């Protein structure tokens, strides 16, 4: 049985399942989309479902040609997702509730379409996890060490260039002003978005899986480097042109410019990996 035949044969069940999913997540998904809108750290969440949809579209030939063999143990994964949803609701833990949607979708794929089709849909399904905002306890545990690292790296570069500067934690003290390396300057914001972009970009390129991993991992040092450059530039402006020059428009523009530089570096790494693979026998 093909995928199109399975849709025709079980369309009533699919519609009932879709209605149940809408009912279960009618308050969870809209609240998550509202967080994408209000929190700049997760604004990439709007494009994640679109990219996952493109992955499905790109695999349409494989999906349509793969034999559909419903796999009953998929019900266990559906039950696990429902249990995760209930536990998250009882504990008011949004990350657990939101990720349960991906678990249930994976279980439904296994149950209705079987293991072969599930393997073809694994990447789009797993990519949906990027749309779920991290729990604040995990976010803070990552953001704080990154702030300290960016602060120390920026201080070292500023001192090498002759700028008189001191630091205390994530506070940079210049003769004319004091700067704070906030969460937005730690690299966590661009790191989350850049990782999602790197995973998508790695699958657009015709490269081997080890090279895909190299490309994705490279997003981490690229994000840290770009944000360190932003802090260093802010320190130079504050030192030589005053605190007002380092605030306002420049600060916002620098954030966008730095992310643009990070994307350019990521593209450069992907291009290099693609060229080196083509040269190999």
MISE-892179 format. One record per residue (C-alpha): residue in one letter; x, z, y. Coordinates in steps of 0.1 Angstrom, whole numbers, padded with zeros to 4 digits, always signed. Layout:
BEGIN
aXZY/...
This chain:
BEGIN
x+0000+0000+0000/x+0014-0010+0034/x+0011+0010+0066/x-0016-0012+0081/x-0036-0009+0049/x-0033+0029+0049/x-0046+0030+0085/x-0076+0009+0076/x-0083+0029+0044/x-0080+0064+0059/x-0089+0057+0096/x-0116+0084+0095/x-0091+0110+0083/x-0067+0100+0109/x-0093+0103+0137/x-0103+0137+0124/x-0067+0148+0123/x-0061+0135+0158/x-0091+0154+0171/x-0079+0186+0154/x-0045+0183+0170/x-0060+0177+0204/x-0081+0208+0199/x-0052+0230+0187/x-0028+0219+0215/x-0053+0213+0244/x-0037+0242+0264/x-0002+0241+0250/x+0009+0205+0258/x-0006+0204+0294/x+0012+0237+0302/x+0044+0222+0289/x+0039+0191+0310/x+0033+0213+0341/x+0066+0230+0334/x+0083+0196+0333/x+0069+0189+0368/x+0077+0223+0383/x+0111+0230+0367/x+0138+0204+0375/x+0158+0215+0344/x+0131+0198+0322/x+0119+0169+0343/x+0133+0146+0316/x+0105+0158+0293/x+0082+0131+0308/x+0104+0103+0294/x+0111+0119+0260/x+0078+0108+0244/x+0083+0073+0258/x+0118+0070+0243/x+0105+0083+0210/x+0077+0057+0212/x+0103+0030+0218/x+0123+0042+0187/x+0091+0036+0167/x+0085+0002+0183/x+0121-0008+0175/x+0115+0002+0139/x+0081-0015+0136/x+0094-0041+0111/x+0108-0015+0088/x+0077+0007+0091/x+0053-0022+0083/x+0074-0033+0053/x+0078+0002+0038/x+0055+0011+0010/x+0032+0040+0018/x+0032+0066-0010/x+0014+0098+0002/x+0034+0130-0007/x+0013+0161-0013/x+0041+0186-0007/x+0038+0175+0030/x+0009+0200+0031/x+0035+0228+0028/x+0052+0216+0060/x+0018+0213+0078/x+0010+0249+0067/x+0044+0261+0080/x+0038+0244+0113/x+0003+0260+0116/x+0018+0294+0107/x+0045+0289+0134/x+0017+0281+0159/x-0002+0312+0150/x+0029+0335+0152/x+0039+0319+0185/x+0003+0325+0198/x+0003+0361+0187/x+0037+0368+0203/x+0030+0346+0234/x+0062+0327+0226/x+0058+0292+0240/x+0089+0277+0224/x+0076+0285+0190/x+0041+0272+0197/x+0054+0240+0213/x+0079+0231+0185/x+0052+0237+0159/x+0037+0204+0171/x+0068+0185+0159/x+0067+0204+0126/x+0031+0195+0120/x+0036+0159+0129/x+0065+0157+0104/x+0043+0173+0078/x+0014+0148+0085/x+0039+0119+0082/x+0050+0131+0048/x+0015+0139+0036/x-0002+0106+0047/x+0027+0081+0044/x+0054+0096+0020/x+0091+0102+0020/x+0102+0066+0026/x+0083+0062+0058/x+0092+0097+0069/x+0129+0088+0067/x+0122+0058+0089/x+0104+0080+0114/x+0128+0109+0113/x+0147+0100+0145/x+0116+0095+0167/x+0101+0128+0154/x+0133+0148+0159/x+0138+0133+0193/x+0106+0149+0205/x+0123+0183+0203/x+0141+0174+0236/x+0108+0176+0254/x+0104+0213+0246/x+0119+0237+0273/x+0143+0262+0259/x+0134+0299+0258/x+0146+0317+0289/x+0167+0341+0268/x+0186+0312+0253/x+0188+0293+0286/x+0203+0323+0303/x+0228+0330+0275/x+0241+0294+0279/x+0238+0291+0317/x+0258+0322+0326/x+0290+0313+0307/x+0288+0278+0321/x+0286+0292+0356/x+0317+0313+0350/x+0336+0284+0335/x+0327+0260+0364/x+0336+0287+0389/x+0370+0293+0374/x+0378+0256+0371/x+0367+0249+0407/x+0387+0279+0420/x+0418+0266+0402/x+0415+0231+0417/x+0408+0244+0452/x+0438+0267+0451/x+0460+0238+0439/x+0449+0218+0470/x+0459+0246+0493/x+0424+0261+0500/x+0424+0299+0504/x+0397+0311+0480/x+0388+0341+0459/x+0361+0346+0433/x+0340+0374+0419/x+0319+0364+0389/x+0301+0332+0399/x+0307+0339+0437/x+0333+0318+0455/x+0346+0334+0487/x+0361+0312+0514/x+0375+0323+0547/x+0345+0308+0566/x+0317+0314+0541/x+0306+0325+0506/x+0292+0302+0480/x+0273+0310+0448/x+0275+0289+0417/x+0238+0289+0408/x+0222+0277+0376/x+0218+0242+0391/x+0256+0240+0396/x+0265+0254+0362/x+0259+0222+0345/x+0230+0234+0323/x+0205+0212+0341/x+0225+0180+0338/x+0237+0190+0303/x+0202+0192+0289/x+0192+0159+0304/x+0225+0142+0296/x+0222+0153+0259/x+0188+0137+0256/x+0200+0106+0273/x+0232+0105+0251/x+0211+0107+0219/x+0189+0078+0230/x+0218+0058+0242/x+0237+0063+0210/x+0208+0047+0190/x+0205+0018+0214/x+0241+0009+0207/x+0251-0008+0175/x+0277+0018+0164/x+0284+0038+0133/x+0269+0073+0129/x+0303+0091+0135/x+0307+0073+0168/x+0271+0083+0177/x+0281+0119+0172/x+0312+0114+0194/x+0291+0099+0221/x+0265+0128+0220/x+0292+0155+0220/x+0310+0138+0249/x+0280+0146+0270/x+0291+0183+0271/x+0325+0179+0288/x+0311+0151+0310/x+0283+0174+0323/x+0308+0202+0329/x+0333+0179+0347/x+0307+0164+0369/x+0293+0197+0381/x+0328+0211+0386/x+0334+0181+0409/x+0302+0190+0428/x+0313+0226+0433/x+0348+0215+0444/x+0334+0191+0469/x+0311+0217+0483/x+0341+0241+0486/x+0361+0215+0506/x+0332+0208+0530/x+0326+0245+0535/x+0364+0251+0542/x+0370+0222+0566/x+0336+0214+0581/x+0318+0247+0579/x+0291+0262+0557/x+0263+0241+0572/x+0280+0208+0561/x+0279+0220+0525/x+0242+0229+0526/x+0210+0210+0530/x+0211+0172+0525/x+0246+0171+0511/x+0239+0197+0485/x+0208+0178+0472/x+0225+0144+0475/x+0256+0157+0457/x+0234+0168+0428/x+0220+0133+0424/x+0253+0116+0429/x+0271+0138+0404/x+0244+0131+0377/x+0248+0094+0385/x+0286+0098+0379/x+0279+0116+0347/x+0256+0087+0335/x+0283+0062+0344/x+0309+0081+0324/x+0286+0084+0294/x+0280+0046+0296/x+0318+0041+0298/x+0323+0062+0267/x+0296+0043+0248/x+0311+0009+0259/x+0345+0020+0247/x+0332+0032+0213/x+0313-0001+0209/x+0344-0022+0217/x+0367-0002+0194/x+0342-0006+0165/x+0341-0044+0170/x+0379-0046+0168/x+0380-0028+0135/x+0379-0050+0103/
